Amino acid sequence: MIGGRKVDLKNINCPLFVFSCSRDTIILEKQSLPVMDLVSSKDKTYEVYEGGHVSLVLTGVFAEVWDKWLSAQ
């Protein structure tokens, strides 16, 4: 529910990029992976970084992976 309205993830059909961390204690990989089957997008990318939530900010890895994915679109 967002703003009191039911959200149907099947209505998402744009390119989707999901990035997860293998040692994330805030958002577990098993929590982020199911979204790949819940959206209708044909163009879906799922990346796993061998690290934790905070290490993404400290290393800048996410920005590199994001830029690479965007440039391929």
MOLIN-V746459 format. One record per helix or strand. SS is the DSSP state (h for helix, s for strand). FROM is the first residue (numbers start at 1). TO is the last residue. If there is no record, write none. Layout:
SS,FROM,TO + SS,FROM,TO
This chain:
s,2,2 + s,5,5 + h,9,11 + s,16,21 + h,29,32 + h,35,38 + s,44,49 + h,53,59 + h,61,72
